[in-house]
């Protein structure tokens, strides 16, 4: 599992977060809790049980969406929803 904590995310001017490989949700939680400039956060997890657990954990957070899909499928679902004026931070952390 990678870690976002080593990076100053404010330097990039992004307002959308897209993560591949939700895992335990630690990186997603860090991005959400410590960087309020992300108006929308997406995370995709290929393992259904892990995705369901993360979805339950973040259920009360309106701007987080957990997808149960491989990275390519998730990107195909999400990218059409993102405005051309948005800037996306891609955190590629999938391991399968």
N, C-alpha and C positions, 0 to 999 in steps of 0.2 A: 504494500500500500504506500502510495506517495504521500507527501505532506505539503499543504499550501503554506504552512507556517513559515517556511523559509523565504517567502516572496512578499514583497510590498505590493499588494494588489491595487493600491491607490495610484500607482504610477501609470497604469494602462488606460485609464479613463473608460473602462467597460461598465455597462449597466445591466448586462445579462450574463449569467453564469451557466455553463454547460459542462457537466462532468460525466465521463464514462467510467463506470465501475463504482456504484454507490457503496458497496461493502457495508461497513458498520455505520456509515453516514457521518463519520468524523470530519472529513474535509467539507462536506456539504454544510454541516453545522457550523464549522469555522467560518466559511464564506458568508453564511446567512447572519450569524450572530455578530461578527466583527466588521462586516463591510455592508452597511445599510444602503450603499449606492446601487447595489444590485436590485433592480426592480422585479426581476424574475430569475428564479434559479431552477434549472433542470438537472436531473441526475438519472442515468439509465443503468439498470442492473439486469444482466441476462438470467440470473438465478432467481426464479419466481419467489421462493420462500424468503430470500434475502430482500428482494424488492418489496414484498408485502410487509415485512417487518419495518423497513424504512418508511414506507407509506403510512403505516400506523403511527410511527414515531413522529412524523412531521405533519400529521393530519390537520392539526390546528393552524398551520402556517399557510396563509393564503397564497403567497407568492412562490411556493415550492411545489414542483411537480416531479413525481417519481414515475419513471417509465419502466416497464418490464419488457425489455427488448435488447437485441444486440446493438452495438454502437451505430452501425450504418443505418439500421431501421429507425432507430431513435432520431438520428440526425435528419432523416427524410421526413419524419413527422414534425419535428420542432422547427426546422429552418424556415418553412413557409409561414410560420406564425410570427416570426421575428421581423420587426420593421427594418427597412434598409438603413434607417438612421441610427439604429441601435448598434452598440459595439459589444461583441461577445468575447468573453474569456473562456477558452476551451481548456479544461483540465483533463487530459487524457490519462486515465489511471486504471483502465480495464486490464485484466490479467489473463482472461481465458483465451 
